Each structure stands twice: as C-alpha cells, then as structure tokens.
Amino acid sequence: MSLLPFLEDVFAKTFHASSTASRKQNCTPASPSSCICRDPYSGEVVFQRPYLSLDDAVEKVLKTQRAFKIWKSVPLGKRIAHIQKGCVYFEDHKAELAKEITKAMGKPLSQSLFEIEAGVSKMKQLCTQAPKALETEFPPSPDEGKTRYEVQRVPKGVIEVIAPWNYPVFTALNGVIPALLSGNAVVLKHETLPAVGEAFEKAFGTFRCASAGAPGSSVGGPTPVEGLVSHLLVNVETSSILAVERDEIKHRVFTGSVGGGRGVMQTVGERAQNTKLTSPFITCSLELGGCDSCYIARDADLETAVPFIVNIGRLHNSGQSCCNVKRLLVHSEVMKEVEAKLCDEFGKTVLGDPSDENTTIGPLYGGKERVRFLWDLLLDAKKKGAKKILVRGEDVTALDLKALRLKVLMASPGSEDAFFAPTIVMFESAPPTSSPSVPRLLQEESFGPLLPVVSVGGDEEAVAIANGTSFALTHSIWTTDSKRARRYVDAIEAGTVMVNWCNDVHPQIVWSGQRRSGNGQGAMGSEGFRVLTYPKSVILHDI
C-alpha cells in the first residue's frame, strides 16, 4: 500500500490549517462584522449593514450553483437577450445609481452618470463579441475528413468577481458580463460600493425558463430562476474561506491593489492543497495597479494632446484610476509649451461638493490617509530634485512647507483633509531606476491628482523610463509620426499601449497587466471570454 495518498492528505491538512491561522492572524484588527460606507465629502454614513455569516454566504453560493446548472444549457442567443434586458435596468435607474456612486466614493456626479452610460455601451459591445469568442473551433483533419476535430468552449461554473470602488460599474462588468455570456453564474463581491453590487443582482440575477432544470430551457418562460448573479456582502476573511473550501467556485476575478492580488493568489494556492475538493486547481484573473507613463514626442499635436492627457488621462475621477497617466514624459524641445498648457488646464479645475454639476475634482476616497499619502509623495519629490511645484497652475516652489500644505490640502464638511489640489511636479530628468535618489512619485502608484512631469531627450530615453518600474499596465505616446509610434509600441512592455489616446479600456480588445499590474489573465476581448471557459476537445473518427 502506497503512503503517498496518506502523506498528501496530512500535508494538505497541515498547510490548510496553518494558512487559515495565518490569514486570521493577519486580520488585525479582526475582520469587521458590518459593512460601513461613508460619504467622503460629508462624512455621513451612506450604507451600514451586517456582513453575511459564513453559513449565509455558503447558501448564496449554492443558490448560484443551482442557477448555473440551468443557465449553462441556455442557448447563447437567449443569454444575450438576458444581458440586453439587464442593460435596460441600468438605463432606467442610472440617475439614482449615479447619486449612490457619488455619495459613496466622491466621484463628480457627471462622471458617475457617464460611467453608467458608457458601462451599458460596453455591455452591449460584449454581447456582439460573444458569438465569435465562444464559437467552436474546427482544426483541419489529418486524413481528408475521416478524423474530425472540435474544440468547444464550455462554462466553468460559479465565477467570483471582486470589484473595487473607483470605477464600480466598469470593473464589475468586465468580469460579470463575459462570465454570464459564457454560460457561467456569478457571485459578486462589491464590498466598497454595495449599491452597485445590488444593481447587478437586480439587473441580471433572475431569469425565467419554460421549465427550470430542463436541458435547453429557453429564457422568458414562466418559471423564475434566482441566483444567476448574487451580490455577496462578505468581508475578506469569509471571501477567502469560500474560495479555499467551496467546490462551486471555479475562477476568481479581482481588480484592485497589488496587496489584494497577492491575497487572491494565496487563496488559490491554499485551495490547491485542499484534498476534499473535486476541483482544487482553479485560476484567477488579476488586474492590479499601475504607474503608467505617457510620452509627448517632439512632433505631437499639443493642442489636442495636452487637454486630453490632463482631463481624461490624469484628472478624470480625481486621478483615481489604475490606468491613468501617473508619469508624463515630455520631449525637451516642447517642454516649455507643454508646461504652459498644463498650467492652463490644471488652473481650470473646480474642487468641491461632488454632487454639484460644476465640480470637476471631488474628495479622495480613503479620506485623510489617502491625502496624506499623496502629501508624503510630494515631500519626497521635493527632497529628491523636483525643479518646480505647480498647484492648479500656480508656481508654489518657493513656499515653505506650512504654506505649501495650505495650498495643497483642503478640508470638506466631513474631514480636515479631504481634497488634494491638482498638482504638477516638474523634473529636469529621471535618475536611474536603481538609484536611491529616484523619487517615489516616479516608481509608485499615486492614486490622486498629482502629476510628475519629466523632461526627456528622445524616444529611447522615454522608453527606458516607461519600462523602468515594476508595473506594466498601460503606456501611451502622442505623436504624428506613424513609424515613431510603431517603434515605441514595439519597445514598450505593458498589457496595453495606446497611441494618441490614454486612460481608457476598450471591450473589443483584451485588458490585462504584466509584472505587478496583473497576471496576464485578461478581461474582455476574445481572451476575456476564453479565460472564463474550459476548452473541451472532441475527436470524431469514422462517423
């Protein structure tokens, strides 16, 4: 009798026990019992509800699994019709949902509304892509048709989608919609913006079948099936336990911080040691942070480039985007003109109540801790060679720290440090990556309206600086020379490279990150559907 199964079981139990204990130990303080969301402008509580217990969360997962068993047999055309019906829900409720987003995370109201409208457009676009992405492949026969091959795309099961606060509709739909179109069911963890999680459940969570449970049941019949999308209001610990211990969950989709991504990967590793599961080996899709660069070449159309880079590339959503411009590289020959245009655009910003239609910069999510993190980055840059500091277009380089702080940090009715005034930090050059004198602002992810601008001597230097961080989500170049654009694209290491565009996600192509920005398991595009399905090969011989 072999001892291997016994030893494997002992190792797995020991590993699981120790990793679970470690996870609990790392929850300091202990995972909270209630979800509490505060308006970052007023400080008022806008949502408060107890988290689901583990038992209640398991019941929701089981309900979603039951829905999956029916949904997986629904023809693709009917799935598309269900998604389109859900889009109508978002269109009908966009005004109140936009207000919920603005209250919960401080996004200016017009931008919250835009996110919902653009999100619906992305959902519809994914519906048009699904047939091609999910079609069966027919590799060529080796013997003139006697042996035929098929490679089908079959759904995995229950997909867990974990979405963050900054673009709550965009980041949720990136996983939810391709999962549903592929025949999966979804548990959605939207802890930081529960109103959006509940909206996805209401829009897509229930479908009707002619005969629930019958293979090939058509959508639109008399029998309602609930749980196709279930919003899970659970804390991190409960979510991790579900991922490690529940066989129903077959894939995790996570958008968030690098630290959060490590936690998700850890649970996938822990699950692999759980010998009680039928499917211990699952995959995950990680879209994490970025320190994205944008290069303005010497021949760029500055009249178009600078306003777009500032208002869409950097300051949209108050600078809180994984893929916005966090380092602006400018050819030295056009630096003077670019600086003047940057100051002009930054000077137009309006800070204030995000529900006011005139506001363009809202309070930062995370409150004073986030504001003070940006302040620390600014001080570090000042110590490490910043040539000039411009706050909303005004040169404040000569101010002492107390005066500078009064210019940069601003209060709201609910917090003494709620706003960080849009600030430009100018550098004559960037030190080598290995140098201790490299400002943190040029290496770390700065989530907020703080933009470092670096003068470069040419394309090669721009490429070296762009590739010189541990992040690789997106980079962009602005140029009128197609050959220069192609050389730059080919030299850049990132999930997405944009030419004369930035800070955008197009559903027609795969969205993924490399290095610390993700694990290359993409969302959207054809690849976004494939990672949420299993390939099933069929060999037909002499039939």
N, C-alpha and C positions, 0 to 999 in steps of 0.2 A: 504494500500500500504506500502510495507516494505521500510525503509530508507537505508537498507544495501547496495544495489547497488549504491545509490547516495553517501553515505559516502565512499564506496570503491573507487569510481571514484575521489572524492575530495582528498582522501588520496594519491592515486596514482599520480594525477597531481601535488600535493604539493611536494611529495617525489621526483618525476622525475625532477621538476623544481629546487629544492634545490640541488639535487645531480649533475645535469648538471652544475649549477652555481659553485658548489664546484669543479667539475672537471676542469672547465675553470680557476677558481682562482688558482688551484694547478699547472697549466701550467705556471710556472714562470722561464724564460720568456715565452711569448706566444708561442704556438706550431709553429715551423718554417714553412715557406711556400715552402721551397725547400729541397730536399734530397741531401746532400753533403757528399761524401766519400773521405777520404784522404789516401794515401799510408802511413802507419805508419813508414816506413823506410825513404822515400824521402821527405815526407810532401806534395807531389804533389796531386792535385785533380784528382781522377781517375773516379769519377762519379758525375754529377751535373744535376739535373732535377727538375722542379717544382712538388710538390705533387699534386695528383689528388684533384680536388674540391670535396665537398660532393656530388654534383649532378652527377659528372662523376663517382665517386665511386659507387653510387647507381645504375647507368646504368650498370656498370660492374657486380654488384651483380645480377641484373635482368637478364642479359645475361647468367650468370652461372646458375641461376634458370631455364631458358628455356632449357639449355643443360641437366640439371638434369632430367627434365620431360621425356626426350627421353632416356637418359643413364640408368635410373633405370630399364627399361624394357629390356635392352640388356642382353642376357644370360651371365652367369659367364665366360664361355669358351671364349667368344668374348672379355670380359673385360680383361681377362688375356692376350689375344693376343695383345690388345692395349698397355698394360703395357710393354710387351716384345718388342714391336716396339719402344716404348719410350726409353727403355734401349739401343737400338741401337743408338739412337740420342746421348745419353751421352757418349757411347763408341767412336762414331765418332768425338765428339767435346771435348774430355777430355783434350787434350793438351792446347787448348786456354782457356777453362774454368778453368783449374788449374792455369794458369797465372793470370786470373782475381781474383781468390781467394787469391793468394799470394800477389798481389798488394793491394787488399782491406783490408786485415787483418793481413798480415805479416807472415802467415804460411810458413815454408820452402817448396819450390816448390815440392820436392819429396813427402812430406806428403800431399800436396794438391792433387797431382796426385793419391796417394794411397787412399785418401778419396773417390774420384770419382769411382775408380775401385772397392773398397770394397762396396761402396754405390750401384753400379749396381748389385753386387752379392747379397746384402741384398734385393733389389727389386725383383730379380728373386726368392729368397727363399720365400718371402712373397707370390708370385704367387703360389708356390707349397702348401702353407699352407691354402690358401683361401677356397678351396672346403670343407675341414674338418671343418674349423672355422665357415663357413656360412651355413652348412648343416642343414636341418630341423630336429628337434628332434621329436621322436615319443614315448611319455610316455606310459607305459603299460595301457591297457584297464582294467577297473574295473569289466567288465561284459562279459568277453570272446569275445570281439570284437563287441558287439552291440554298444558300445560307443567308439569312437576312438579319439585320441588327436594328435594335431600337434602344435609345437612351431616354427614358422618361424622367420628368421632374415630379417627384411626389412630396406632399407636405410632410413636415417633421412632426407636428403635434402642437403642443402649447408653447408659444413663444413669450418669454418675459421681456417687456420693453421698459427700461428705466429712463425717464426723461427729466431734464433739468428745467430750471426756471427761466433762463434768459430768452429763449425762443420756444415757449411751451407748446405751441401748435406745430411749428416746423419740426422740432426734434422728436415729437411723439409720432407724427405721421410718417416720418422716414422709416420707422420700423413697423408701425401698426398696419399701414395700407398695403405694402408689399406682402406682409405676412398673411393678411386676410385674402388677398387676391391669389396667393399661392396655395390656399386651402387650409391654412393653419388657423388656430384660435389664439387669443392674446390675453395675457394678464398685464395690465399697465400700471406701473408704479410711478405716480406723479405726486410725490410727497410734498414738493415745494410749491406746487400750484394745483391743488386738488380740484378746483373748479374746471380746469381743462381736462383732467383725467375723467371727471364725471361726464363732461360733454362728449368725450369719445365713447364712453359706455352708452350714453343715451342715443348717440347717432348710429352706432354700429353694433351694439351689444345684443340686440334681439332681432332674429329673423324668423320668418314664417315659412313652414313647409306643408306640402299637401299631406304628407304622412310622416311625422317626425320619427326618425330612426330607420326609415326605409332607404335602401341604396338608391342614389339618383334622385332623391326627393327634390322637388322644384321649389324655389323661393317664391313666396307670395301666396301660399295656401293658408288654410285656416288654423294650423297648429303653430303657436309661437314657441320658439326655442330661445331661451335666455342663456347668457353667459358667453356668447361668442367673443365679446370684449368685456373683461371685468376689471374695474378700477380697484387696485389693491392699496388701501390706505394702511401701509405697514411701515415699521421702522427698519433700519438697515439690518439689524440682527435677525428679525423674522424673515426678511427677504433672503438673507444668506442661508438660513436654515432650509427654506423651501428649495433653493437652488441645489443644495447638497443632498437633501433627503427625499425629494419628490420626483418620482419617475416620470410624471406627466410633463414636466418642463424639459424641453428638448433643445433650447437655444436661448441665450441671453443677449439682448441688445442694450448697450449702455452708451449714453452720451454724457460727458461730464469731465471731471478733473482727472489728472494723472493718478492721484492717490486713489480716487474712486475706481479707476480702471484696474489698478493693482488689486483692490479688494475683490472685484468681479472675477479676475483671473484666479485669485486664490481660491475662491469657492469652486471654480471649475476644477482646479487641481484636487481639492478636498473630495469633491464628488467622485472623481476617478477612483478613489480608494474605498468607496462605499460598495462593498460586495453584495449588498442586499438589493441593489438596483439592477433592473434589466438593461437600462441604458445609462451606464455610468459615464460614458465618454461623450460629452456634448461640447459644442463650440460656442464662441461668443463673438459679438461684433463690438468693437470699441472705437468710438470717435471721441478723442480727448482734446487737450488744449493745443494752443499754437502760439508761435512767436513769429507770425507771418510778416514777410517783407514785401515791400512794393518799390520797384525801381523806376524812377523817371529818367529816361535816357535823354541824351542831348538833343534829339530830334523830336521829342514828344510834343503833342499838341497841348500846350499848357492851359489854354482857355477851357478845354474840355477836361483835361486830366485832374487839375488841382481841385476844382469844386466837387468832382465825383469822389476823389480819394478822401477828401475831408468829410463830406456829408454822408456818403454811403460807406466808404471804406473804413473810416475811423470813428466818427461820432454817432453814427446810427445806433440806436438803443443805448445811448450814453457810453458808447465804447465797449459794451459788454457782449462780445461775440467771440466765439472760438476762432473764427477765420477772418476777423477784421485786421486792418493794417496796424501792426504793432511796431514796425520799423520802416521808416521811409528813407530810401536811399536816393540821392539826387546827384546827377552829374554836376560837377563843379562849374561847368560853363553856364548852366542855367540856374544855379543855386540862388543868386540874388533875386531873380524874377520870381522863382518859386516861393522864396521866403515872404516876399511882399504879398503874394496871392494867398498863401497860407494864413497870414495875419488877418487879411481881409475876411476870409471865410470864418476863422475862429472868432473874429470880432462880432459876427452876426448871431452867434448863439444866444439863446434865451433860456436861462435856468429858472426853474420854478415848479409850481404845482403841476404834476404830470397830467392832471385832468383838464388843464387849461389848453385850449387849442393852439395858443401861441407858443407854448413851451416846446423847446427842441432838446433840452438836456434835463433829465429827471434825476431824482436822488439815486444813489447807488444801492443796489441790492447787497445786503450784508452790513449796511449801516456803517458806524464809525470804524469798525475793524477793517472793512474794505477801503474806506477813505484813508485811513492811517497807513495801510499797506502801500497805497499809491504815494502817499507823502514820503514814506521811507525810500521808495524807489527814486523819487525826485531828489531827496537829500543825497542819496548815494551818487546819483548822476552829477550833482553839483560838486561833490568832492572829487569825482574822477574825470574832470576835464570838460564838463559842459561849457560851451562857449557863450551860450545865451539862453535865457529862460523867458518865454513869452506867454503871458496869461491872457487869454482871449484877445490876442493880438498886441498886447501892451508889453513892452520890454521892462521886465522887473529884475533883471540880472543883478543890479546894484543894491537891491533891498536887503536888509538884514533878515534873519530867519523869522523874527516875530512879525515883521511887516509882510514878508512873503507868505507866511501862514494865513494872515488875514485876507490876502488876495486869493489864495488857492482854496482854502477850506471854508465851507459855508454851511450855515445851520438851516434847519427846517422846523416847522412847528413841533415835530416829534423827536428831533435829535440835534445835538450841538454840532455834529459833523456828519451831515447828510449828503452834501454835494462836494464834488471836486471840480473846480472850474477848468474848462478845457485849456490844456497847457501844452506848449511846444518846447522841446528841449533840443537845442542845436549843438551838433558835434562837428568839429573840423575833420575828424577821421574816426575810425573804429580801431581800437587796439586789437592785436591778435587774440584769438579765442582763448588761448592758454594763459594769457597774461592776467595777473591778479588785478590789474587796473581796468579790466573790462567792466563797464557799468552794468549793474544787474538789469537795468532797463533794456539793454540790448541782448539779453540772454533769457530772461524770464517772461512769463505770460503776464502782461499788465491788463487787467480787466477794468477798463475805465478810460476816460477821455484824456489820456496822457500820451503824447506822440513824440518819440525821439526821431530826429532828422539828421542823417549822416551824409556828409559830402564825400563823393567818390570820384576817382579819376577816370573811370571807364567801366566797360561791361564786365571784364574779368574780375575786377575788384568787387563789383556788385554781386557777382555770382558767389565769390568766396565768402562774403559777409552773409548773404542769404542762406547759404548752406552751413554756416558756422554756428548753429545752435543744435540742441538735442531734440528740437521739434521739427516736424516736416508735414504740416497740414496743407497750407496753400502758400503760393508766392505769385507775384504778378509783375508785369513790365508794361510800361507805357512808351510806345514808340510808333513812328510812322514807317519804319523800315521792316518789311516782312522777313528779310534774311536775318536781321538782327534779332527779331522776335523768335525765329526758329532756333537760332543758336542758343539763345537764352533758355528757351523751353527745354532743349535737349540737355543743357548743363545743370538744370535745377533738380534737386532731389526732394520731391514732395508728392503728396497724393493728388493735388490739383495745381496746375499752373494756368494763369489767366493772362491774356493779352488785351490791354486797353479795357480792363474790367477788374473788379475785385470785390471781395466780401459778398459772395453770392453762391448759392447752391442750386444747380440745375438738375431736375429729376431725370433728364434724358441720359445723364452720364453718371458713372459710379462716383460715390462720395466716400473717401477713405483717407486715413492718415498713416504715416510711417514714423519710425523712431518712437518718441514719446507721445506722438499725436494719435497713435492708434495701432491696431494690429493688422491693418490691410484688409480686414473683412468688411467689404463695402456696403453702403446703403444706396438704394435707388440704382437707376440704370439696370441693365440686364443682370449685372453681378449682384445687385441688391436683392433680386428675386432668387437667384441661384443659391446664395448662402443660407436662405431660409427653407431650402428644399433638399431632399436626398436625391442623388442620381440612382435610377433603377434601370439596370441593363437587361435587355431581353434578347435571347438568341432563338431564332426561328429556323429550324433546319428541316428541309424536305417536307414542307407543309403548305 
